[in-house]
């Protein structure tokens, strides 16, 4: 999820996003939505099924599930 989408969600919940990192903002959104402010701390499992950041969080801590590929350097 891009920062612009997160800011939009925060604004809809009445959260000021100015000067906050992505993680800080996500944690505030989690609290406002009635979830734990635990983004980035899950290890293989999360019981917060209503959290809109659940999938992102689980993928963050599981390198095998990441969708982004690292660029390999070409040999000289």
N, CA, C, O and CB atoms as a CASP TS submission, in Angstrom:
PFRMAT TS
TARGET T0000
AUTHOR 0000-0000-0000
METHOD Language model
MODEL 1
PARENT N/A
ATOM      1  N   UNK     1       0.847  -1.175   0.000  1.00  0.00           N
ATOM      2  CA  UNK     1       0.000   0.000   0.000  1.00  0.00           C
ATOM      3  C   UNK     1       0.893   1.238   0.000  1.00  0.00           C
ATOM      4  O   UNK     1       1.861   1.325   0.755  1.00  0.00           O
ATOM      5  CB  UNK     1      -0.964  -0.002   1.222  1.00  0.00           C
ATOM      6  N   UNK     2       0.553   2.167  -0.841  1.00  0.00           N
ATOM      7  CA  UNK     2       1.363   3.377  -0.964  1.00  0.00           C
ATOM      8  C   UNK     2       0.989   4.396   0.108  1.00  0.00           C
ATOM      9  O   UNK     2      -0.119   4.382   0.644  1.00  0.00           O
ATOM     10  CB  UNK     2       1.196   3.994  -2.358  1.00  0.00           C
ATOM     11  N   UNK     3       1.938   5.275   0.405  1.00  0.00           N
ATOM     12  CA  UNK     3       1.757   6.277   1.449  1.00  0.00           C
ATOM     13  C   UNK     3       0.544   7.159   1.162  1.00  0.00           C
ATOM     14  O   UNK     3      -0.165   7.546   2.090  1.00  0.00           O
ATOM     15  CB  UNK     3       3.013   7.137   1.583  1.00  0.00           C
ATOM     16  N   UNK     4       0.299   7.478  -0.089  1.00  0.00           N
ATOM     17  CA  UNK     4      -0.832   8.330  -0.448  1.00  0.00           C
ATOM     18  C   UNK     4      -2.160   7.660  -0.038  1.00  0.00           C
ATOM     19  O   UNK     4      -3.069   8.329   0.454  1.00  0.00           O
ATOM     20  CB  UNK     4      -0.821   8.627  -1.975  1.00  0.00           C
ATOM     21  N   UNK     5      -2.259   6.362  -0.240  1.00  0.00           N
ATOM     22  CA  UNK     5      -3.458   5.622   0.151  1.00  0.00           C
ATOM     23  C   UNK     5      -3.612   5.601   1.676  1.00  0.00           C
ATOM     24  O   UNK     5      -4.722   5.717   2.197  1.00  0.00           O
ATOM     25  CB  UNK     5      -3.403   4.182  -0.399  1.00  0.00           C
ATOM     26  N   UNK     6      -2.500   5.455   2.374  1.00  0.00           N
ATOM     27  CA  UNK     6      -2.523   5.414   3.833  1.00  0.00           C
ATOM     28  C   UNK     6      -2.934   6.774   4.386  1.00  0.00           C
ATOM     29  O   UNK     6      -3.721   6.847   5.330  1.00  0.00           O
ATOM     30  CB  UNK     6      -1.142   4.998   4.391  1.00  0.00           C
ATOM     31  N   UNK     7      -2.408   7.851   3.805  1.00  0.00           N
ATOM     32  CA  UNK     7      -2.796   9.206   4.237  1.00  0.00           C
ATOM     33  C   UNK     7      -4.287   9.456   4.016  1.00  0.00           C
ATOM     34  O   UNK     7      -4.950  10.076   4.848  1.00  0.00           O
ATOM     35  CB  UNK     7      -1.972  10.266   3.481  1.00  0.00           C
ATOM     36  N   UNK     8      -4.802   8.974   2.900  1.00  0.00           N
ATOM     37  CA  UNK     8      -6.222   9.139   2.587  1.00  0.00           C
ATOM     38  C   UNK     8      -7.076   8.418   3.631  1.00  0.00           C
ATOM     39  O   UNK     8      -8.079   8.954   4.103  1.00  0.00           O
ATOM     40  CB  UNK     8      -6.536   8.602   1.168  1.00  0.00           C
ATOM     41  N   UNK     9      -6.672   7.212   3.981  1.00  0.00           N
ATOM     42  CA  UNK     9      -7.382   6.427   4.995  1.00  0.00           C
ATOM     43  C   UNK     9      -7.309   7.123   6.358  1.00  0.00           C
ATOM     44  O   UNK     9      -8.297   7.166   7.092  1.00  0.00           O
ATOM     45  CB  UNK     9      -6.789   4.997   5.089  1.00  0.00           C
ATOM     46  N   UNK    10      -6.138   7.664   6.690  1.00  0.00           N
ATOM     47  CA  UNK    10      -5.962   8.372   7.958  1.00  0.00           C
ATOM     48  C   UNK    10      -6.869   9.604   8.014  1.00  0.00           C
ATOM     49  O   UNK    10      -7.512   9.865   9.031  1.00  0.00           O
ATOM     50  CB  UNK    10      -4.484   8.785   8.149  1.00  0.00           C
ATOM     51  N   UNK    11      -6.914  10.342   6.932  1.00  0.00           N
ATOM     52  CA  UNK    11      -7.737  11.543   6.876  1.00  0.00           C
ATOM     53  C   UNK    11      -9.210  11.201   7.088  1.00  0.00           C
ATOM     54  O   UNK    11      -9.926  11.919   7.786  1.00  0.00           O
ATOM     55  CB  UNK    11      -7.544  12.261   5.535  1.00  0.00           C
ATOM     56  N   UNK    12      -9.656  10.110   6.486  1.00  0.00           N
ATOM     57  CA  UNK    12     -11.041   9.672   6.637  1.00  0.00           C
ATOM     58  C   UNK    12     -11.372   9.322   8.091  1.00  0.00           C
ATOM     59  O   UNK    12     -12.522   9.414   8.518  1.00  0.00           O
ATOM     60  CB  UNK    12     -11.310   8.468   5.739  1.00  0.00           C
ATOM     61  N   UNK    13     -10.343   8.922   8.839  1.00  0.00           N
ATOM     62  CA  UNK    13     -10.530   8.579  10.251  1.00  0.00           C
ATOM     63  C   UNK    13     -10.248   9.760  11.180  1.00  0.00           C
ATOM     64  O   UNK    13     -10.334   9.627  12.401  1.00  0.00           O
ATOM     65  CB  UNK    13      -9.633   7.412  10.622  1.00  0.00           C
ATOM     66  N   UNK    14      -9.909  10.916  10.599  1.00  0.00           N
ATOM     67  CA  UNK    14      -9.632  12.104  11.404  1.00  0.00           C
ATOM     68  C   UNK    14      -8.246  12.121  12.012  1.00  0.00           C
ATOM     69  O   UNK    14      -8.024  12.776  13.030  1.00  0.00           O
ATOM     70  CB  UNK    14     -10.636  12.217  12.489  1.00  0.00           C
ATOM     71  N   UNK    15      -7.313  11.412  11.405  1.00  0.00           N
ATOM     72  CA  UNK    15      -5.941  11.326  11.909  1.00  0.00           C
ATOM     73  C   UNK    15      -5.057  12.258  11.088  1.00  0.00           C
ATOM     74  O   UNK    15      -5.077  12.226   9.857  1.00  0.00           O
ATOM     75  CB  UNK    15      -5.407   9.857  11.851  1.00  0.00           C
ATOM     76  N   UNK    16      -4.283  13.087  11.782  1.00  0.00           N
ATOM     77  CA  UNK    16      -3.347  13.986  11.120  1.00  0.00           C
ATOM     78  C   UNK    16      -2.106  13.191  10.729  1.00  0.00           C
ATOM     79  O   UNK    16      -1.467  12.569  11.578  1.00  0.00           O
ATOM     80  CB  UNK    16      -2.974  15.192  12.039  1.00  0.00           C
ATOM     81  N   UNK    17      -1.766  13.212   9.438  1.00  0.00           N
ATOM     82  CA  UNK    17      -0.636  12.416   8.956  1.00  0.00           C
ATOM     83  C   UNK    17       0.657  13.210   8.818  1.00  0.00           C
ATOM     84  O   UNK    17       1.689  12.642   8.463  1.00  0.00           O
ATOM     85  CB  UNK    17      -0.981  11.806   7.634  1.00  0.00           C
ATOM     86  N   UNK    18       0.620  14.497   9.088  1.00  0.00           N
ATOM     87  CA  UNK    18       1.790  15.347   8.882  1.00  0.00           C
ATOM     88  C   UNK    18       2.972  14.905   9.741  1.00  0.00           C
ATOM     89  O   UNK    18       2.842  14.754  10.955  1.00  0.00           O
ATOM     90  CB  UNK    18       1.444  16.796   9.186  1.00  0.00           C
ATOM     91  N   UNK    19       4.133  14.696   9.098  1.00  0.00           N
ATOM     92  CA  UNK    19       5.371  14.395   9.799  1.00  0.00           C
ATOM     93  C   UNK    19       5.469  12.994  10.366  1.00  0.00           C
ATOM     94  O   UNK    19       6.362  12.722  11.169  1.00  0.00           O
ATOM     95  CB  UNK    19       5.547  15.350  10.884  1.00  0.00           C
ATOM     96  N   UNK    20       4.592  12.108   9.978  1.00  0.00           N
ATOM     97  CA  UNK    20       4.610  10.745  10.513  1.00  0.00           C
ATOM     98  C   UNK    20       5.133   9.772   9.459  1.00  0.00           C
ATOM     99  O   UNK    20       4.908   9.942   8.261  1.00  0.00           O
ATOM    100  CB  UNK    20       3.198  10.324  10.982  1.00  0.00           C
ATOM    101  N   UNK    21       5.827   8.759   9.935  1.00  0.00           N
ATOM    102  CA  UNK    21       6.308   7.729   9.027  1.00  0.00           C
ATOM    103  C   UNK    21       5.147   6.816   8.659  1.00  0.00           C
ATOM    104  O   UNK    21       4.076   6.873   9.263  1.00  0.00           O
ATOM    105  CB  UNK    21       7.472   6.919   9.663  1.00  0.00           C
ATOM    106  N   UNK    22       5.374   5.988   7.674  1.00  0.00           N
ATOM    107  CA  UNK    22       4.355   5.049   7.215  1.00  0.00           C
ATOM    108  C   UNK    22       3.931   4.119   8.359  1.00  0.00           C
ATOM    109  O   UNK    22       2.741   3.878   8.562  1.00  0.00           O
ATOM    110  CB  UNK    22       4.881   4.227   6.016  1.00  0.00           C
ATOM    111  N   UNK    23       4.899   3.610   9.089  1.00  0.00           N
ATOM    112  CA  UNK    23       4.610   2.682  10.183  1.00  0.00           C
ATOM    113  C   UNK    23       3.836   3.386  11.303  1.00  0.00           C
ATOM    114  O   UNK    23       2.874   2.825  11.830  1.00  0.00           O
ATOM    115  CB  UNK    23       5.920   2.080  10.735  1.00  0.00           C
ATOM    116  N   UNK    24       4.239   4.594  11.669  1.00  0.00           N
ATOM    117  CA  UNK    24       3.538   5.337  12.708  1.00  0.00           C
ATOM    118  C   UNK    24       2.086   5.575  12.320  1.00  0.00           C
ATOM    119  O   UNK    24       1.179   5.415  13.137  1.00  0.00           O
ATOM    120  CB  UNK    24       4.237   6.667  12.976  1.00  0.00           C
ATOM    121  N   UNK    25       1.881   5.952  11.084  1.00  0.00           N
ATOM    122  CA  UNK    25       0.547   6.240  10.595  1.00  0.00           C
ATOM    123  C   UNK    25      -0.318   4.975  10.551  1.00  0.00           C
ATOM    124  O   UNK    25      -1.487   5.008  10.933  1.00  0.00           O
ATOM    125  CB  UNK    25       0.624   6.875   9.212  1.00  0.00           C
ATOM    126  N   UNK    26       0.246   3.887  10.095  1.00  0.00           N
ATOM    127  CA  UNK    26      -0.489   2.625  10.058  1.00  0.00           C
ATOM    128  C   UNK    26      -0.902   2.207  11.465  1.00  0.00           C
ATOM    129  O   UNK    26      -2.027   1.753  11.670  1.00  0.00           O
ATOM    130  CB  UNK    26       0.359   1.523   9.401  1.00  0.00           C
ATOM    131  N   UNK    27      -0.004   2.355  12.430  1.00  0.00           N
ATOM    132  CA  UNK    27      -0.326   1.985  13.809  1.00  0.00           C
ATOM    133  C   UNK    27      -1.453   2.841  14.378  1.00  0.00           C
ATOM    134  O   UNK    27      -2.300   2.334  15.113  1.00  0.00           O
ATOM    135  CB  UNK    27       0.913   2.111  14.689  1.00  0.00           C
ATOM    136  N   UNK    28      -1.477   4.131  14.049  1.00  0.00           N
ATOM    137  CA  UNK    28      -2.572   4.997  14.499  1.00  0.00           C
ATOM    138  C   UNK    28      -3.897   4.592  13.853  1.00  0.00           C
ATOM    139  O   UNK    28      -4.944   4.621  14.499  1.00  0.00           O
ATOM    140  CB  UNK    28      -2.259   6.468  14.178  1.00  0.00           C
ATOM    141  N   UNK    29      -3.845   4.219  12.587  1.00  0.00           N
ATOM    142  CA  UNK    29      -5.041   3.762  11.883  1.00  0.00           C
ATOM    143  C   UNK    29      -5.545   2.461  12.512  1.00  0.00           C
ATOM    144  O   UNK    29      -6.747   2.283  12.707  1.00  0.00           O
ATOM    145  CB  UNK    29      -4.748   3.561  10.371  1.00  0.00           C
ATOM    146  N   UNK    30      -4.621   1.562  12.824  1.00  0.00           N
ATOM    147  CA  UNK    30      -5.008   0.306  13.466  1.00  0.00           C
ATOM    148  C   UNK    30      -5.772   0.566  14.762  1.00  0.00           C
ATOM    149  O   UNK    30      -6.813  -0.044  15.006  1.00  0.00           O
ATOM    150  CB  UNK    30      -3.768  -0.555  13.748  1.00  0.00           C
ATOM    151  N   UNK    31      -5.261   1.465  15.582  1.00  0.00           N
ATOM    152  CA  UNK    31      -5.933   1.786  16.840  1.00  0.00           C
ATOM    153  C   UNK    31      -7.306   2.405  16.599  1.00  0.00           C
ATOM    154  O   UNK    31      -8.274   2.058  17.275  1.00  0.00           O
ATOM    155  CB  UNK    31      -5.075   2.736  17.671  1.00  0.00           C
ATOM    156  N   UNK    32      -7.389   3.313  15.643  1.00  0.00           N
ATOM    157  CA  UNK    32      -8.657   3.985  15.338  1.00  0.00           C
ATOM    158  C   UNK    32      -9.705   2.993  14.835  1.00  0.00           C
ATOM    159  O   UNK    32     -10.902   3.195  15.038  1.00  0.00           O
ATOM    160  CB  UNK    32      -8.436   5.088  14.293  1.00  0.00           C
ATOM    161  N   UNK    33      -9.259   1.931  14.184  1.00  0.00           N
ATOM    162  CA  UNK    33     -10.182   0.924  13.664  1.00  0.00           C
ATOM    163  C   UNK    33     -10.491  -0.180  14.682  1.00  0.00           C
ATOM    164  O   UNK    33     -11.242  -1.108  14.381  1.00  0.00           O
ATOM    165  CB  UNK    33      -9.606   0.309  12.406  1.00  0.00           C
ATOM    166  N   UNK    34      -9.921  -0.082  15.871  1.00  0.00           N
ATOM    167  CA  UNK    34     -10.219  -1.046  16.929  1.00  0.00           C
ATOM    168  C   UNK    34      -9.313  -2.264  16.950  1.00  0.00           C
ATOM    169  O   UNK    34      -9.640  -3.272  17.576  1.00  0.00           O
ATOM    170  CB  UNK    34     -11.616  -1.498  16.798  1.00  0.00           C
ATOM    171  N   UNK    35      -8.184  -2.178  16.276  1.00  0.00           N
ATOM    172  CA  UNK    35      -7.208  -3.271  16.281  1.00  0.00           C
ATOM    173  C   UNK    35      -6.022  -2.901  17.162  1.00  0.00           C
ATOM    174  O   UNK    35      -5.917  -1.767  17.629  1.00  0.00           O
ATOM    175  CB  UNK    35      -6.733  -3.595  14.843  1.00  0.00           C
ATOM    176  N   UNK    36      -5.135  -3.859  17.385  1.00  0.00           N
ATOM    177  CA  UNK    36      -3.901  -3.577  18.101  1.00  0.00           C
ATOM    178  C   UNK    36      -2.976  -2.774  17.188  1.00  0.00           C
ATOM    179  O   UNK    36      -3.024  -2.937  15.969  1.00  0.00           O
ATOM    180  CB  UNK    36      -3.215  -4.894  18.577  1.00  0.00           C
ATOM    181  N   UNK    37      -2.146  -1.922  17.752  1.00  0.00           N
ATOM    182  CA  UNK    37      -1.164  -1.164  16.956  1.00  0.00           C
ATOM    183  C   UNK    37       0.124  -1.988  16.855  1.00  0.00           C
ATOM    184  O   UNK    37       1.136  -1.681  17.485  1.00  0.00           O
ATOM    185  CB  UNK    37      -0.875   0.253  17.599  1.00  0.00           C
ATOM    186  N   UNK    38       0.048  -3.033  16.048  1.00  0.00           N
ATOM    187  CA  UNK    38       1.116  -4.030  16.012  1.00  0.00           C
ATOM    188  C   UNK    38       1.776  -4.170  14.645  1.00  0.00           C
ATOM    189  O   UNK    38       2.485  -5.151  14.421  1.00  0.00           O
ATOM    190  CB  UNK    38       0.574  -5.357  16.434  1.00  0.00           C
ATOM    191  N   UNK    39       1.575  -3.243  13.733  1.00  0.00           N
ATOM    192  CA  UNK    39       2.085  -3.394  12.374  1.00  0.00           C
ATOM    193  C   UNK    39       3.582  -3.693  12.363  1.00  0.00           C
ATOM    194  O   UNK    39       4.373  -3.007  13.011  1.00  0.00           O
ATOM    195  CB  UNK    39       1.801  -2.136  11.566  1.00  0.00           C
ATOM    196  N   UNK    40       3.952  -4.725  11.619  1.00  0.00           N
ATOM    197  CA  UNK    40       5.356  -5.082  11.470  1.00  0.00           C
ATOM    198  C   UNK    40       5.900  -6.000  12.542  1.00  0.00           C
ATOM    199  O   UNK    40       7.094  -6.301  12.541  1.00  0.00           O
ATOM    200  CB  UNK    40       6.162  -3.863  11.445  1.00  0.00           C
ATOM    201  N   UNK    41       5.058  -6.455  13.460  1.00  0.00           N
ATOM    202  CA  UNK    41       5.548  -7.294  14.548  1.00  0.00           C
ATOM    203  C   UNK    41       5.113  -8.752  14.435  1.00  0.00           C
ATOM    204  O   UNK    41       5.608  -9.588  15.190  1.00  0.00           O
ATOM    205  CB  UNK    41       5.081  -6.739  15.857  1.00  0.00           C
ATOM    206  N   UNK    42       4.208  -9.084  13.520  1.00  0.00           N
ATOM    207  CA  UNK    42       3.700 -10.455  13.385  1.00  0.00           C
ATOM    208  C   UNK    42       4.790 -11.400  12.883  1.00  0.00           C
ATOM    209  O   UNK    42       5.611 -11.040  12.040  1.00  0.00           O
ATOM    210  CB  UNK    42       2.496 -10.487  12.429  1.00  0.00           C
ATOM    211  N   UNK    43       4.774 -12.595  13.413  1.00  0.00           N
ATOM    212  CA  UNK    43       5.695 -13.647  12.991  1.00  0.00           C
ATOM    213  C   UNK    43       4.860 -14.844  12.522  1.00  0.00           C
ATOM    214  O   UNK    43       4.450 -15.668  13.339  1.00  0.00           O
ATOM    215  CB  UNK    43       6.677 -14.055  14.160  1.00  0.00           C
ATOM    216  N   UNK    44       4.611 -14.944  11.240  1.00  0.00           N
ATOM    217  CA  UNK    44       3.895 -16.053  10.612  1.00  0.00           C
ATOM    218  C   UNK    44       2.391 -16.100  10.874  1.00  0.00           C
ATOM    219  O   UNK    44       1.683 -16.767  10.119  1.00  0.00           O
ATOM    220  CB  UNK    44       4.488 -17.317  11.067  1.00  0.00           C
ATOM    221  N   UNK    45       1.871 -15.440  11.886  1.00  0.00           N
ATOM    222  CA  UNK    45       0.445 -15.498  12.193  1.00  0.00           C
ATOM    223  C   UNK    45      -0.036 -14.176  12.773  1.00  0.00           C
ATOM    224  O   UNK    45       0.690 -13.490  13.492  1.00  0.00           O
ATOM    225  CB  UNK    45       0.152 -16.641  13.167  1.00  0.00           C
ATOM    226  N   UNK    46      -1.282 -13.834  12.442  1.00  0.00           N
ATOM    227  CA  UNK    46      -1.917 -12.637  12.987  1.00  0.00           C
ATOM    228  C   UNK    46      -3.390 -12.933  13.217  1.00  0.00           C
ATOM    229  O   UNK    46      -4.073 -13.422  12.317  1.00  0.00           O
ATOM    230  CB  UNK    46      -1.736 -11.415  12.035  1.00  0.00           C
ATOM    231  N   UNK    47      -3.887 -12.641  14.416  1.00  0.00           N
ATOM    232  CA  UNK    47      -5.295 -12.906  14.718  1.00  0.00           C
ATOM    233  C   UNK    47      -6.184 -11.677  14.505  1.00  0.00           C
ATOM    234  O   UNK    47      -7.360 -11.699  14.867  1.00  0.00           O
ATOM    235  CB  UNK    47      -5.431 -13.390  16.151  1.00  0.00           C
ATOM    236  N   UNK    48      -5.645 -10.623  13.931  1.00  0.00           N
ATOM    237  CA  UNK    48      -6.403  -9.406  13.651  1.00  0.00           C
ATOM    238  C   UNK    48      -6.971  -9.485  12.234  1.00  0.00           C
ATOM    239  O   UNK    48      -6.488  -8.805  11.328  1.00  0.00           O
ATOM    240  CB  UNK    48      -5.508  -8.138  13.820  1.00  0.00           C
ATOM    241  N   UNK    49      -7.999 -10.319  12.046  1.00  0.00           N
ATOM    242  CA  UNK    49      -8.533 -10.597  10.719  1.00  0.00           C
ATOM    243  C   UNK    49      -9.229  -9.395  10.082  1.00  0.00           C
ATOM    244  O   UNK    49      -9.348  -9.342   8.858  1.00  0.00           O
ATOM    245  CB  UNK    49      -9.493 -11.745  10.797  1.00  0.00           C
ATOM    246  N   UNK    50      -9.686  -8.439  10.869  1.00  0.00           N
ATOM    247  CA  UNK    50     -10.365  -7.257  10.332  1.00  0.00           C
ATOM    248  C   UNK    50      -9.414  -6.120   9.987  1.00  0.00           C
ATOM    249  O   UNK    50      -9.847  -5.095   9.461  1.00  0.00           O
ATOM    250  CB  UNK    50     -11.384  -6.766  11.319  1.00  0.00           C
ATOM    251  N   UNK    51      -8.149  -6.281  10.268  1.00  0.00           N
ATOM    252  CA  UNK    51      -7.159  -5.233   9.994  1.00  0.00           C
ATOM    253  C   UNK    51      -6.874  -5.164   8.498  1.00  0.00           C
ATOM    254  O   UNK    51      -6.546  -6.175   7.877  1.00  0.00           O
ATOM    255  CB  UNK    51      -5.850  -5.492  10.782  1.00  0.00           C
ATOM    256  N   UNK    52      -6.999  -3.971   7.922  1.00  0.00           N
ATOM    257  CA  UNK    52      -6.776  -3.822   6.483  1.00  0.00           C
ATOM    258  C   UNK    52      -5.298  -3.915   6.106  1.00  0.00           C
ATOM    259  O   UNK    52      -4.972  -3.988   4.921  1.00  0.00           O
ATOM    260  CB  UNK    52      -7.339  -2.496   6.009  1.00  0.00           C
ATOM    261  N   UNK    53      -4.407  -3.912   7.085  1.00  0.00           N
ATOM    262  CA  UNK    53      -2.967  -4.009   6.836  1.00  0.00           C
ATOM    263  C   UNK    53      -2.421  -5.406   7.128  1.00  0.00           C
ATOM    264  O   UNK    53      -1.210  -5.620   7.068  1.00  0.00           O
ATOM    265  CB  UNK    53      -2.224  -2.983   7.678  1.00  0.00           C
ATOM    266  N   UNK    54      -3.290  -6.346   7.440  1.00  0.00           N
ATOM    267  CA  UNK    54      -2.878  -7.691   7.848  1.00  0.00           C
ATOM    268  C   UNK    54      -1.985  -8.363   6.803  1.00  0.00           C
ATOM    269  O   UNK    54      -0.900  -8.844   7.128  1.00  0.00           O
ATOM    270  CB  UNK    54      -4.108  -8.555   8.107  1.00  0.00           C
ATOM    271  N   UNK    55      -2.435  -8.395   5.572  1.00  0.00           N
ATOM    272  CA  UNK    55      -1.674  -9.049   4.495  1.00  0.00           C
ATOM    273  C   UNK    55      -0.316  -8.384   4.294  1.00  0.00           C
ATOM    274  O   UNK    55       0.701  -9.064   4.158  1.00  0.00           O
ATOM    275  CB  UNK    55      -2.471  -9.017   3.178  1.00  0.00           C
ATOM    276  N   UNK    56      -0.305  -7.061   4.276  1.00  0.00           N
ATOM    277  CA  UNK    56       0.932  -6.304   4.115  1.00  0.00           C
ATOM    278  C   UNK    56       1.903  -6.611   5.250  1.00  0.00           C
ATOM    279  O   UNK    56       3.096  -6.811   5.021  1.00  0.00           O
ATOM    280  CB  UNK    56       0.637  -4.799   4.059  1.00  0.00           C
ATOM    281  N   UNK    57       1.394  -6.646   6.450  1.00  0.00           N
ATOM    282  CA  UNK    57       2.219  -6.907   7.634  1.00  0.00           C
ATOM    283  C   UNK    57       2.821  -8.304   7.596  1.00  0.00           C
ATOM    284  O   UNK    57       4.013  -8.475   7.854  1.00  0.00           O
ATOM    285  CB  UNK    57       1.393  -6.734   8.908  1.00  0.00           C
ATOM    286  N   UNK    58       2.005  -9.302   7.274  1.00  0.00           N
ATOM    287  CA  UNK    58       2.504 -10.678   7.222  1.00  0.00           C
ATOM    288  C   UNK    58       3.550 -10.844   6.132  1.00  0.00           C
ATOM    289  O   UNK    58       4.534 -11.559   6.322  1.00  0.00           O
ATOM    290  CB  UNK    58       1.352 -11.656   6.992  1.00  0.00           C
ATOM    291  N   UNK    59       3.351 -10.196   4.996  1.00  0.00           N
ATOM    292  CA  UNK    59       4.326 -10.271   3.909  1.00  0.00           C
ATOM    293  C   UNK    59       5.610  -9.533   4.255  1.00  0.00           C
ATOM    294  O   UNK    59       6.683  -9.895   3.773  1.00  0.00           O
ATOM    295  CB  UNK    59       3.733  -9.703   2.628  1.00  0.00           C
ATOM    296  N   UNK    60       5.512  -8.516   5.075  1.00  0.00           N
ATOM    297  CA  UNK    60       6.670  -7.731   5.485  1.00  0.00           C
ATOM    298  C   UNK    60       7.683  -8.581   6.233  1.00  0.00           C
ATOM    299  O   UNK    60       8.890  -8.405   6.066  1.00  0.00           O
ATOM    300  CB  UNK    60       6.234  -6.562   6.350  1.00  0.00           C
ATOM    301  N   UNK    61       7.199  -9.496   7.052  1.00  0.00           N
ATOM    302  CA  UNK    61       8.076 -10.327   7.877  1.00  0.00           C
ATOM    303  C   UNK    61       8.353 -11.702   7.297  1.00  0.00           C
ATOM    304  O   UNK    61       8.995 -12.528   7.945  1.00  0.00           O
ATOM    305  CB  UNK    61       7.483 -10.486   9.228  1.00  0.00           C
ATOM    306  N   UNK    62       7.881 -11.959   6.091  1.00  0.00           N
ATOM    307  CA  UNK    62       8.118 -13.249   5.466  1.00  0.00           C
ATOM    308  C   UNK    62       8.750 -13.011   4.095  1.00  0.00           C
ATOM    309  O   UNK    62       8.036 -12.758   3.125  1.00  0.00           O
ATOM    310  CB  UNK    62       6.795 -14.070   5.344  1.00  0.00           C
ATOM    311  N   UNK    63      10.073 -13.088   4.004  1.00  0.00           N
ATOM    312  CA  UNK    63      10.763 -12.778   2.752  1.00  0.00           C
ATOM    313  C   UNK    63      10.335 -13.657   1.581  1.00  0.00           C
ATOM    314  O   UNK    63      10.452 -13.228   0.433  1.00  0.00           O
ATOM    315  CB  UNK    63      12.240 -12.910   2.949  1.00  0.00           C
ATOM    316  N   UNK    64       9.847 -14.862   1.826  1.00  0.00           N
ATOM    317  CA  UNK    64       9.417 -15.749   0.747  1.00  0.00           C
ATOM    318  C   UNK    64       8.134 -15.249   0.088  1.00  0.00           C
ATOM    319  O   UNK    64       7.886 -15.558  -1.078  1.00  0.00           O
ATOM    320  CB  UNK    64       9.211 -17.163   1.280  1.00  0.00           C
ATOM    321  N   UNK    65       7.323 -14.492   0.801  1.00  0.00           N
ATOM    322  CA  UNK    65       6.050 -14.012   0.275  1.00  0.00           C
ATOM    323  C   UNK    65       6.128 -12.619  -0.325  1.00  0.00           C
ATOM    324  O   UNK    65       5.144 -12.144  -0.892  1.00  0.00           O
ATOM    325  CB  UNK    65       5.026 -14.023   1.357  1.00  0.00           C
ATOM    326  N   UNK    66       7.236 -11.971  -0.221  1.00  0.00           N
ATOM    327  CA  UNK    66       7.352 -10.615  -0.756  1.00  0.00           C
ATOM    328  C   UNK    66       7.151 -10.622  -2.256  1.00  0.00           C
ATOM    329  O   UNK    66       7.596 -11.534  -2.953  1.00  0.00           O
ATOM    330  CB  UNK    66       8.715 -10.004  -0.407  1.00  0.00           C
ATOM    331  N   UNK    67       6.476  -9.597  -2.745  1.00  0.00           N
ATOM    332  CA  UNK    67       6.196  -9.525  -4.174  1.00  0.00           C
ATOM    333  C   UNK    67       7.268  -8.763  -4.922  1.00  0.00           C
ATOM    334  O   UNK    67       7.418  -8.940  -6.131  1.00  0.00           O
ATOM    335  CB  UNK    67       4.854  -8.882  -4.412  1.00  0.00           C
ATOM    336  N   UNK    68       7.999  -7.938  -4.248  1.00  0.00           N
ATOM    337  CA  UNK    68       9.043  -7.138  -4.880  1.00  0.00           C
ATOM    338  C   UNK    68      10.304  -7.965  -5.024  1.00  0.00           C
ATOM    339  O   UNK    68      10.720  -8.650  -4.089  1.00  0.00           O
ATOM    340  CB  UNK    68       9.326  -5.860  -4.069  1.00  0.00           C
ATOM    341  N   UNK    69      10.908  -7.901  -6.191  1.00  0.00           N
ATOM    342  CA  UNK    69      12.145  -8.637  -6.403  1.00  0.00           C
ATOM    343  C   UNK    69      13.325  -7.684  -6.291  1.00  0.00           C
ATOM    344  O   UNK    69      13.264  -6.535  -6.729  1.00  0.00           O
ATOM    345  CB  UNK    69      12.140  -9.343  -7.777  1.00  0.00           C
ATOM    346  N   UNK    70      14.383  -8.178  -5.704  1.00  0.00           N
ATOM    347  CA  UNK    70      15.585  -7.353  -5.615  1.00  0.00           C
ATOM    348  C   UNK    70      16.302  -7.386  -6.958  1.00  0.00           C
ATOM    349  O   UNK    70      16.304  -8.405  -7.649  1.00  0.00           O
ATOM    350  CB  UNK    70      16.524  -7.846  -4.470  1.00  0.00           C
ATOM    351  N   UNK    71      16.904  -6.272  -7.316  1.00  0.00           N
ATOM    352  CA  UNK    71      17.631  -6.188  -8.581  1.00  0.00           C
ATOM    353  C   UNK    71      18.991  -6.826  -8.428  1.00  0.00           C
ATOM    354  O   UNK    71      19.717  -6.560  -7.470  1.00  0.00           O
ATOM    355  CB  UNK    71      17.772  -4.728  -9.045  1.00  0.00           C
ATOM    356  N   UNK    72      19.325  -7.673  -9.384  1.00  0.00           N
ATOM    357  CA  UNK    72      20.638  -8.296  -9.370  1.00  0.00           C
ATOM    358  C   UNK    72      21.586  -7.465 -10.225  1.00  0.00           C
ATOM    359  O   UNK    72      21.223  -6.967 -11.291  1.00  0.00           O
ATOM    360  CB  UNK    72      20.569  -9.760  -9.881  1.00  0.00           C
ATOM    361  N   UNK    73      22.797  -7.333  -9.730  1.00  0.00           N
ATOM    362  CA  UNK    73      23.794  -6.585 -10.498  1.00  0.00           C
ATOM    363  C   UNK    73      24.304  -7.443 -11.646  1.00  0.00           C
ATOM    364  O   UNK    73      24.547  -8.640 -11.490  1.00  0.00           O
ATOM    365  CB  UNK    73      24.970  -6.136  -9.593  1.00  0.00           C
ATOM    366  N   UNK    74      24.456  -6.821 -12.779  1.00  0.00           N
ATOM    367  CA  UNK    74      24.991  -7.524 -13.937  1.00  0.00           C
ATOM    368  C   UNK    74      26.493  -7.636 -13.813  1.00  0.00           C
ATOM    369  O   UNK    74      27.152  -6.691 -13.380  1.00  0.00           O
ATOM    370  CB  UNK    74      24.609  -6.811 -15.243  1.00  0.00           C
ATOM    371  N   UNK    75      27.041  -8.768 -14.185  1.00  0.00           N
ATOM    372  CA  UNK    75      28.504  -8.920 -14.119  1.00  0.00           C
ATOM    373  C   UNK    75      29.184  -7.979 -15.107  1.00  0.00           C
ATOM    374  O   UNK    75      28.675  -7.729 -16.200  1.00  0.00           O
ATOM    375  CB  UNK    75      28.915 -10.384 -14.410  1.00  0.00           C
ATOM    376  N   UNK    76      30.322  -7.473 -14.709  1.00  0.00           N
ATOM    377  CA  UNK    76      31.054  -6.500 -15.552  1.00  0.00           C
ATOM    378  C   UNK    76      31.754  -7.141 -16.708  1.00  0.00           C
ATOM    379  O   UNK    76      32.404  -6.452 -17.495  1.00  0.00           O
ATOM    380  CB  UNK    76      32.062  -5.751 -14.736  1.00  0.00           C
TER
END
